Amino acid sequence: MIKLVVFDLDNVLIDTETIDEIAKIKGIENEISDITLQAMQGKIPFEESIRQRVKKLEGISTEEIDEALRDIPLNNGAIETASELKKQGYKIAIITGSFDVMAERIKEEIDADYAFCNILEVENGKLTGEVSGPLVTQNKVDVLRQLVDDIGITLDECAAIGDGANDLEMIKNAKIGIAFNAKPILRENADFEINEKDLRKVLDIMADEEKITQEEVVEETIEQEPEVTENTTTEEEIVAEEETEATEEVEETEEATEDASEEETIDYSILNFQQLLQCKRTLEAELTDLKNVRDKMNEETKEFRKERDELNQQLKDTLKIALEKRNTRDEINKEVRENKNLRNECNEELKKVEWNSGKKEISNIQAEINKIDKTIQTKVLDIRKENELVKRVSDLTKQLKKIQSDEEEEKTAAQLKEKSEQFHQKVVELSDKAQAIHEEMIEYFNQIDGIREKADAKHQDFINSRNNATAKHEEVKAKLSEIRKVNKFMDQAKAAPKGRKAEEKSDNDVREKEEAEEIFQKFKDGKKLTTDEFLLLQKYNIM
């Protein structure tokens, strides 16, 4: 029984593509539409298409988006359909590769229980050209599987409505898949098609389908039909057999008689009771064989369901590990970027340090300065010579200070270089670690593809087995209907002898009474009566 109805957003709940409406703000709707069409036709991966399209939206403000999307209407019958489904007890979900700016609004308008969509990244009130969310890297069916697990149901209790290639797996795996004005690839795989823009047609499909699929393999019960018993040994044996059969019939439905449509091959009306009894026994043996085959098919169907559910659980567990690996990899890559930034900052600082790598002999310069000072103090020099020596001391002093300054810069540079190397080493270590985890993640995602293929194949086995079991059950119902027909003719055959006996008794009474009246007339005439004649007169109270 269906418990969850899932809608796509763009071109299903609304009659447009959200991203096309945003693209009109920059006048690039044709470019966006071309990429969208390729994705819907299955020509390029959805993740690649979504990133390409969103990148082209970079720079659009959120105010412009709100203005562009404000007046986009729902498709015909959207609110009415959602409201009626809610009244009937269904949960409603929106699973869309479109964006939060539209999905959250539509969720409120139709009072949906869940909404899963992608998120347009915004910085300083404008789109960055980046996108995040569950539908960027995951298939819609993966999101649906996680949802049904969270709310405690199965995919066989879901109906899904979509229009494009990215809805394909969701449509194929749901119990009821509905293609809504869809692309050919989706129509080929859907259970139903709606080729007009009216979501109220979903209600018609749900109503019809619920009548047919209330139970996947019917195990029905009926009330035991009472049988007429007679006071003969043969009839008591028949009643006992019919009571045994009635116990077996508790598994069937009262609709069996109405549902059977096979033509009668035997005219039961011309058979006597014993012949009908033999027919019934033959039919009961055939019924037992059919039930055995049907029950075996039911067990096979349950086993296929179990295996499929185990594969789906394995798929879920493997996906969880893969996503954990991806998150771990992303966290390590974040550390890589941080260390790269720190390394680059050190390198930039290192460039700013003007360091002269030539070897300076501070002691020699200082010795020359001391020597000149001694000469000036101990010798008599003309003014010109003395000025030259003083200038030389001044130059050497400046050179000495410069060399001392270079040593400080060299020390700073060495420290920066050491830090840069440390950060670089960290980058290398983290990059290797991230690469190893990335390879593990890829391996898990490859496993997911294989598991999903097996789960899909097992689901198809389940569907085929269920259909075969249902067909065999129809044969059981038809056989049961035939047995009931025989029962009715047997009742008629048992009733016929009683009617004949009653008629014979009535004829005998009339003859006896006429005879008694003749005897009474004989008595009145004075003739002698026998004892039997007297008893006959007493029987009819004539004397």
C-alpha positions in Angstrom: 0.0 0.0 0.0 1.4 3.4 -1.0 2.3 5.7 1.9 4.6 8.3 0.3 4.1 10.3 -2.9 7.2 12.0 -4.3 7.1 15.0 -6.7 9.8 16.5 -8.8 9.7 20.3 -8.8 10.6 21.8 -12.1 8.1 21.1 -14.9 6.1 19.0 -12.5 4.9 21.1 -9.6 5.7 24.3 -11.5 5.6 24.8 -15.3 9.1 26.0 -15.8 12.8 25.4 -14.9 13.8 27.5 -11.9 17.4 27.9 -13.2 16.0 29.2 -16.6 14.1 31.9 -14.8 17.2 33.0 -12.9 19.2 32.9 -16.1 16.8 35.4 -17.7 18.2 38.0 -15.3 21.5 37.9 -17.1 20.0 37.1 -20.5 21.7 33.7 -20.7 18.6 31.5 -20.6 19.3 29.9 -24.0 22.8 28.8 -22.8 21.3 27.4 -19.6 18.4 25.7 -21.4 20.8 23.9 -23.8 22.7 22.4 -20.9 19.4 21.5 -19.1 18.1 19.8 -22.1 21.2 17.7 -22.5 20.9 16.6 -18.9 17.2 15.8 -19.1 17.9 13.7 -22.2 20.7 11.8 -20.4 23.5 13.1 -22.6 25.7 14.6 -19.9 25.9 13.7 -16.2 23.6 15.7 -14.0 26.3 16.8 -11.6 28.4 18.2 -14.4 25.4 19.9 -15.9 24.3 21.5 -12.6 27.8 22.9 -11.9 28.1 24.2 -15.4 24.8 26.0 -15.2 25.2 27.5 -11.7 28.7 28.8 -12.6 27.1 30.9 -15.3 24.8 32.6 -12.7 27.7 34.1 -10.7 27.1 37.7 -9.6 23.3 37.6 -9.7 21.8 39.2 -6.5 19.3 37.5 -4.2 17.0 40.4 -4.6 16.9 40.0 -8.4 16.2 36.2 -7.9 13.3 36.9 -5.4 11.8 39.3 -7.9 12.2 36.9 -10.8 10.6 33.9 -9.0 7.9 35.7 -7.1 5.1 35.3 -9.6 5.9 31.8 -11.0 2.6 29.8 -10.6 2.1 26.1 -9.7 1.0 23.7 -12.3 -2.7 23.0 -12.7 -4.2 21.0 -9.8 -1.0 21.0 -7.7 -2.5 22.3 -4.5 -5.8 20.3 -5.0 -3.9 17.1 -5.6 -1.5 17.6 -2.7 -4.4 18.4 -0.4 -6.4 15.4 -1.4 -3.4 13.1 -1.0 -2.9 14.5 2.5 -6.5 13.9 3.4 -6.2 10.2 2.2 -3.2 9.8 4.6 -0.3 10.0 2.2 3.0 11.7 3.1 4.3 14.1 0.4 7.9 14.8 -0.5 9.6 17.0 -3.0 12.9 15.6 -4.3 14.5 18.0 -6.9 17.8 18.9 -8.4 16.5 22.5 -8.4 17.2 25.1 -5.7 16.2 26.1 -2.3 15.0 29.6 -3.5 12.0 27.9 -5.1 11.7 24.5 -3.4 11.1 25.9 0.1 8.4 28.2 -1.1 6.6 25.4 -3.0 6.9 23.1 0.0 4.9 25.6 2.1 2.3 26.2 -0.6 1.4 22.6 -1.1 2.0 21.7 2.6 4.6 19.0 1.7 6.1 17.0 4.6 9.6 16.9 3.1 11.7 18.8 0.6 15.2 17.9 -0.7 17.0 20.3 -3.0 20.3 22.0 -3.9 21.5 25.2 -2.4 22.9 28.2 -4.3 25.9 29.6 -2.5 25.6 33.3 -1.7 28.2 35.8 -0.5 27.5 39.5 0.2 24.0 39.1 -1.3 25.2 37.6 -4.6 25.6 34.2 -6.1 29.2 32.8 -6.0 28.6 30.4 -8.9 28.9 27.5 -6.5 26.3 25.0 -5.5 25.9 22.4 -2.7 23.3 20.0 -1.5 22.3 16.3 -1.5 21.3 16.3 -5.2 24.6 17.6 -6.6 26.5 14.3 -6.2 23.7 11.8 -5.3 21.0 10.3 -7.4 17.4 11.1 -6.5 16.8 7.4 -5.7 19.6 7.5 -3.1 17.9 10.4 -1.4 14.6 8.6 -1.6 16.1 5.4 -0.1 17.5 7.4 2.8 14.1 9.1 3.4 12.1 5.8 3.4 14.6 4.3 5.8 14.3 7.3 8.1 10.4 7.1 8.2 10.3 3.4 8.4 8.8 2.3 5.0 10.1 0.7 1.8 10.3 1.8 -1.9 7.4 -0.5 -2.5 5.3 1.9 -0.5 6.2 4.9 -2.7 4.8 6.6 -5.8 7.1 9.0 -7.7 6.2 11.6 -10.3 8.9 13.1 -12.6 9.7 14.4 -16.1 13.4 14.0 -16.9 16.4 11.6 -17.0 17.5 12.5 -13.5 14.2 11.0 -12.3 14.8 7.7 -14.0 16.2 5.6 -11.2 13.6 7.0 -8.7 10.7 6.2 -11.1 12.1 2.7 -11.8 12.5 1.8 -8.1 9.3 3.2 -6.7 6.2 0.9 -6.6 4.4 3.4 -8.9 6.3 5.5 -11.4 4.5 8.3 -13.2 6.0 10.2 -16.2 4.5 13.7 -16.2 4.8 15.3 -19.7 8.1 13.5 -19.7 11.1 12.9 -21.9 11.1 9.6 -24.0 13.7 8.0 -21.7 11.4 8.3 -18.7 8.2 7.4 -20.5 9.8 4.1 -21.6 10.4 3.1 -18.0 7.4 4.6 -16.1 4.3 2.6 -15.0 1.9 5.4 -16.1 2.0 8.5 -18.3 0.3 11.8 -17.9 0.5 13.8 -21.1 -1.4 16.9 -20.1 -0.5 19.6 -17.6 -3.0 18.6 -14.9 -1.7 17.1 -11.7 -5.2 15.9 -10.8 -4.6 13.0 -13.1 -2.3 11.7 -10.4 -5.3 11.2 -8.1 -7.0 9.1 -10.8 -4.0 6.9 -11.1 -3.6 6.5 -7.3 -7.3 5.6 -6.9 -7.2 2.9 -9.6 -3.9 1.5 -8.6 -4.8 1.2 -4.9 -7.7 -1.0 -5.9 -5.4 -3.3 -7.8 -2.4 -3.4 -5.5 -3.8 -3.5 -2.0 -1.9 -6.7 -1.5 1.0 -7.9 -3.6 0.2 -11.5 -3.4 -3.3 -11.9 -2.0 -4.0 -14.1 1.0 -7.7 -13.7 1.5 -10.3 -15.1 3.9 -14.0 -16.0 3.6 -16.8 -17.1 5.9 -17.5 -20.8 5.9 -20.5 -21.6 3.8 -23.1 -23.8 5.6 -24.0 -27.1 4.0 -27.4 -29.0 4.2 -27.1 -32.3 6.0 -29.3 -35.3 5.5 -29.9 -38.5 7.5 -28.2 -40.8 5.1 -24.7 -42.2 5.5 -23.6 -41.0 2.0 -24.8 -37.4 2.7 -23.0 -37.3 6.1 -19.8 -38.2 4.4 -20.3 -35.4 1.9 -20.9 -32.9 4.7 -17.7 -33.9 6.4 -15.8 -33.4 3.2 -17.4 -30.1 2.6 -16.5 -28.9 6.1 -12.9 -29.9 5.6 -12.9 -27.9 2.3 -14.5 -24.9 4.0 -11.6 -24.8 6.5 -9.2 -24.6 3.5 -11.3 -21.9 1.9 -10.6 -19.6 4.9 -7.6 -18.4 2.9 -9.8 -17.1 0.0 -12.2 -14.2 -0.5 -15.9 -14.0 -1.0 -15.2 -12.3 -4.3 -13.9 -15.5 -5.8 -17.3 -16.5 -7.2 -17.7 -13.1 -8.9 -14.1 -12.9 -10.2 -14.1 -16.3 -11.9 -14.8 -15.9 -15.6 -13.7 -19.2 -17.1 -16.3 -20.9 -19.2 -17.9 -24.1 -17.8 -16.8 -27.2 -19.6 -19.2 -29.5 -17.8 -23.0 -29.2 -17.7 -23.5 -30.0 -14.0 -27.3 -29.8 -14.3 -27.5 -33.2 -16.0 -25.3 -35.0 -13.4 -26.6 -37.0 -10.5 -25.4 -36.6 -6.9 -22.7 -39.3 -7.1 -21.3 -37.8 -10.4 -21.3 -34.3 -8.9 -19.4 -35.7 -5.8 -16.8 -37.2 -8.1 -16.4 -33.9 -10.0 -16.0 -32.1 -6.7 -13.3 -34.4 -5.5 -11.3 -34.0 -8.7 -11.6 -30.2 -8.5 -10.5 -30.3 -4.8 -7.4 -32.3 -5.8 -6.6 -29.7 -8.6 -7.2 -26.9 -6.1 -4.7 -28.4 -3.6 -2.1 -28.6 -6.3 -2.7 -25.0 -7.4 -2.4 -23.8 -3.8 0.8 -25.6 -3.3 2.3 -24.0 -6.4 1.0 -20.6 -5.4 2.4 -20.9 -1.9 5.8 -21.9 -3.2 5.7 -18.9 -5.5 4.8 -16.7 -2.6 7.8 -18.0 -0.7 10.1 -17.3 -3.6 8.6 -13.8 -3.8 9.3 -13.2 -0.2 12.9 -14.5 -0.6 13.4 -12.1 -3.6 12.1 -9.2 -1.5 14.4 -10.2 1.4 17.5 -10.4 -0.9 16.6 -7.1 -2.5 16.1 -5.4 0.8 19.4 -6.8 2.1 21.1 -5.4 -1.0 19.4 -2.0 -0.5 20.7 -2.0 3.1 24.2 -2.9 1.9 23.9 -0.1 -0.7 22.9 2.3 2.1 25.7 1.2 4.4 28.3 1.4 1.6 27.0 4.8 0.5 27.3 6.0 4.1 31.0 4.8 4.3 31.7 6.4 0.9 30.2 9.7 2.1 32.2 9.5 5.3 35.3 9.0 3.3 34.5 12.0 1.1 33.9 14.2 4.2 37.2 13.0 5.7 39.0 13.7 2.4 37.4 17.2 2.2 38.5 18.0 5.8 42.0 16.9 5.0 42.0 18.9 1.8 40.9 21.9 3.9 44.0 21.4 6.1 46.1 21.1 2.9 44.7 24.5 1.7 45.4 26.1 5.1 49.0 24.8 5.2 49.5 25.9 1.6 48.4 29.4 2.5 50.7 29.5 5.5 53.6 28.2 3.3 52.9 30.9 0.6 52.7 33.6 3.3 56.2 32.6 4.5 57.5 32.6 1.0 56.1 36.0 0.4 57.8 37.3 3.5 61.0 35.7 2.5 60.9 37.6 -0.8 60.6 40.8 1.1 63.7 40.3 3.1 66.5 41.9 1.2 69.4 39.7 2.2 72.9 40.0 0.9 74.4 36.5 0.9 78.0 37.8 0.4 80.4 37.1 3.4 81.5 40.2 5.2 84.5 40.5 7.3 83.2 42.5 10.3 86.5 42.1 12.2 88.6 43.5 9.3 86.4 46.5 8.9 86.5 47.2 12.6 90.3 46.7 12.6 90.7 49.3 9.8 88.5 51.7 11.6 90.6 51.4 14.8 93.8 51.8 12.7 92.5 55.0 11.1 91.4 56.4 14.5 94.9 55.8 15.9 96.6 57.5 12.9 94.4 60.5 13.4 95.2 60.7 17.1 98.9 60.1 16.9 100.1 61.8 13.8 100.1 65.3 12.6 98.1 65.5 9.4 97.2 68.3 7.1 93.6 69.2 7.0 92.9 67.5 3.7 94.4 64.2 4.7 92.6 64.3 8.0 89.3 64.9 6.3 89.9 62.0 4.0 90.5 59.7 6.9 87.5 60.9 8.8 85.3 60.3 5.8 86.8 56.8 5.4 85.9 56.0 9.0 82.4 57.2 8.4 82.0 55.0 5.3 83.4 52.0 7.1 81.1 52.5 10.0 78.1 52.7 7.7 79.3 49.5 6.0 79.7 47.8 9.3 76.1 48.7 10.3 74.9 47.4 7.0 76.6 44.1 7.5 75.2 43.7 10.9 71.7 44.5 9.5 72.2 41.8 6.8 73.0 39.3 9.5 69.6 40.0 11.2 67.8 39.7 7.9 69.7 36.5 7.2 68.5 35.1 10.5 64.9 36.1 9.8 65.1 34.6 6.3 66.4 31.4 7.8 63.5 31.2 10.2 61.0 31.9 7.4 62.6 29.3 5.2 62.4 26.7 8.0 58.7 27.5 8.6 58.0 27.3 4.9 59.6 23.9 4.6 57.7 22.7 7.6 54.4 23.9 6.1 55.4 22.3 2.7 56.1 19.0 4.4 52.7 19.1 6.1 51.1 19.8 2.7 52.8 16.8 1.2 51.9 14.5 4.1 48.2 15.6 4.1 48.0 15.5 0.3 49.2 11.9 0.3 46.7 11.1 3.1 43.8 12.8 1.2 44.7 10.9 -2.0 44.7 7.6 -0.2 41.3 8.3 1.3 40.0 9.6 -2.1 41.0 6.3 -3.7 39.2 4.4 -0.9 36.2 6.6 -1.5 36.3 5.8 -5.3 36.4 2.1 -4.5 33.3 2.4 -2.4 31.5 4.3 -5.0 32.4 1.7 -7.6 31.0 -1.0 -5.2 27.8 1.1 -5.0 27.3 0.8 -8.7 27.7 -3.0 -8.6 25.4 -3.3 -5.6 22.8 -1.0 -7.2 22.9 -3.2 -10.3 22.3 -6.3 -8.3 19.5 -4.7 -6.2 17.8 -3.6 -9.4 18.1 -7.1 -10.9 16.7 -8.6 -7.7 13.9 -6.1 -7.6 13.0 -7.2 -11.2 13.0 -10.8 -10.0 10.7 -9.8 -7.2 8.3 -8.1 -9.6 8.3 -11.1 -12.0 7.8 -13.6 -9.1 5.0 -11.5 -7.6 3.2 -11.3 -11.0 3.5 -15.0 -11.4 2.2 -15.7 -7.9 -0.7 -13.3 -8.5 -1.6 -15.1 -11.8 -1.5 -18.4 -10.0 -3.7 -17.1 -7.3 -6.3 -16.1 -9.9 -6.3 -19.8 -11.0 -6.9 -20.8 -7.4 -9.9 -18.4 -7.2 -11.3 -19.7 -10.4 -11.0 -23.3 -9.2 -12.7 -22.4 -5.9 -15.5 -20.8 -7.9 -15.9 -24.0 -9.9 -16.1 -26.0 -6.7 -18.8 -23.8 -5.3 -20.8 -24.2 -8.5 -20.7 -28.0 -8.0 -21.8 -27.5 -4.4 -24.9 -25.7 -5.5 -25.8 -28.4 -8.0 -25.2 -31.0 -5.2 -27.6 -29.1 -3.0 -30.2 -29.3 -5.7 -29.5 -32.9 -6.3 -30.0 -33.7 -2.5 -33.2 -31.7 -2.4 -34.8 -33.5 -5.4 -35.4 -36.9 -3.7 -37.1 -35.3 -0.7 -39.6 -33.6 -3.1 -40.4 -36.8 -4.9 -41.1 -38.6 -1.6 -43.4 -35.8 -0.4 -45.4 -36.0 -3.6 -45.7 -39.8 -3.4 -46.8 -39.6 0.2 -49.5 -37.0 -0.7 -50.8 -39.3 -3.5 -51.0 -42.2 -1.1 -52.9 -40.2 1.5 -55.5 -39.2 -1.1 -56.0 -42.8 -2.2 -56.2 -44.1 1.4 -58.8 -41.5 2.3 -60.9 -42.3 -0.7 -60.6 -46.0 0.2 -61.7 -45.1 3.8 -64.8 -43.3 2.6 -65.7 -46.4 0.5 -65.3 -48.6 3.6 -67.5 -46.3 5.6 -70.2 -46.6 3.0 -69.8 -50.3 3.2 -70.2 -50.2 7.0 -73.4 -48.1 6.6 -74.7 -50.7 4.2 -74.4 -53.2 7.0 -71.5 -55.1 5.6 -68.9 -56.8 7.8 -65.5 -55.0 8.0 -62.0 -56.4 8.6 -59.6 -55.2 11.3 -57.4 -53.3 8.8 -60.5 -51.5 7.4 -61.5 -50.4 11.0 -58.0 -49.1 11.5 -58.1 -47.1 8.3 -61.5 -45.5 9.3 -59.9 -44.6 12.7 -56.9 -43.1 10.9 -59.1 -40.6 9.1 -61.5 -40.1 12.0 -64.4 -41.3 10.0 -66.0 -43.2 12.8 
